[in-house]
Amino acid sequence: MLTLFNTYKDAGKISEALMVGRNAFNRNPDNAEIFDAYYSYLCTLAETLPSDADRSHFADQANVALAFYTENAVLSESVVTDIMTHQSRLNA
């Protein structure tokens, strides 16, 4: 499913990429690779879109995804470190 997500993302099809990314993440809430791809895309949108409302919307979605991942991931020291790194990006 990441292939389809990346295809839409690379083509600039934001709505389609978000739909596939959200679906993949919700079906695999503890999968670090899927989370990283989806979360990074949400953060990129939150950092780069021209509208304040759009940036805020995607930052909120990224925050929800991070919380959901944190609750479902199998935690280890490296996973906790990764989560804190993701949180830092969101707080920047």
C-alpha positions as CSV (number, residue, x, y, z in Angstrom):
1,M,0.0,0.0,0.0
2,L,3.0,2.3,0.5
3,T,3.6,2.1,-3.3
4,L,0.2,3.5,-4.0
5,F,0.6,6.2,-1.3
6,N,3.9,7.2,-2.8
7,T,2.5,7.2,-6.3
8,Y,-0.2,9.7,-5.3
9,K,2.1,11.7,-3.2
10,D,4.7,12.0,-5.9
11,A,2.0,13.0,-8.4
12,G,0.9,15.8,-6.1
13,K,-2.5,14.2,-5.5
14,I,-2.9,15.3,-1.9
15,S,-6.4,14.0,-1.2
16,E,-5.7,10.6,-2.7
17,A,-2.3,10.2,-0.9
18,L,-3.9,11.1,2.4
19,M,-6.8,8.7,1.9
20,V,-4.4,5.8,1.1
21,G,-1.9,6.8,3.8
22,R,-4.6,7.1,6.5
23,N,-6.1,3.7,5.5
24,A,-2.7,2.0,5.5
25,F,-1.9,3.5,8.9
26,N,-5.3,2.7,10.5
27,R,-5.0,-0.9,9.3
28,N,-1.4,-1.2,10.6
29,P,-1.2,1.3,13.6
30,D,2.0,-0.2,14.9
31,N,3.9,-0.4,11.6
32,A,6.8,2.1,11.9
33,E,7.4,2.3,8.1
34,I,3.8,3.2,7.3
35,F,3.6,5.6,10.2
36,D,6.8,7.4,9.2
37,A,5.6,7.8,5.6
38,Y,2.2,9.1,6.6
39,Y,3.4,11.3,9.5
40,S,6.2,12.8,7.4
41,Y,3.7,13.7,4.7
42,L,1.3,15.3,7.1
43,C,4.2,17.3,8.6
44,T,5.4,18.4,5.2
45,L,2.0,19.6,4.4
46,A,1.8,21.4,7.7
47,E,5.1,23.1,7.0
48,T,4.7,24.1,3.4
49,L,1.1,24.8,2.5
50,P,0.4,28.6,2.1
51,S,-2.9,28.7,4.1
52,D,-2.6,29.0,7.9
53,A,-5.8,27.0,8.3
54,D,-4.5,24.2,6.1
55,R,-1.2,24.1,7.9
56,S,-3.0,23.9,11.3
57,H,-5.3,21.2,10.0
58,F,-2.5,19.0,8.9
59,A,-0.5,19.6,12.0
60,D,-3.5,18.5,14.0
61,Q,-3.8,15.4,11.9
62,A,-0.1,14.7,12.4
63,N,-0.6,15.1,16.2
64,V,-3.4,12.6,16.2
65,A,-1.4,10.1,14.1
66,L,1.5,10.4,16.5
67,A,-0.7,9.8,19.5
68,F,-2.3,6.8,17.8
69,Y,1.1,5.3,16.9
70,T,2.4,5.9,20.4
71,E,-0.5,4.0,21.9
72,N,-0.2,1.1,19.5
73,A,3.6,0.6,18.8
74,V,5.6,-2.0,20.6
75,L,7.8,0.3,22.6
76,S,11.5,-0.1,23.0
77,E,14.2,2.4,23.7
78,S,14.7,3.1,20.0
79,V,11.0,3.5,19.3
80,V,10.6,5.9,22.2
81,T,13.6,7.9,20.8
82,D,11.9,7.9,17.3
83,I,8.6,9.1,18.8
84,M,10.3,11.9,20.7
85,T,12.1,13.0,17.4
86,H,8.7,13.0,15.7
87,Q,7.2,15.1,18.5
88,S,10.1,17.6,18.2
89,R,9.3,18.0,14.5
90,L,5.7,18.7,15.3
91,N,6.6,21.2,18.0
92,A,9.1,23.1,15.8
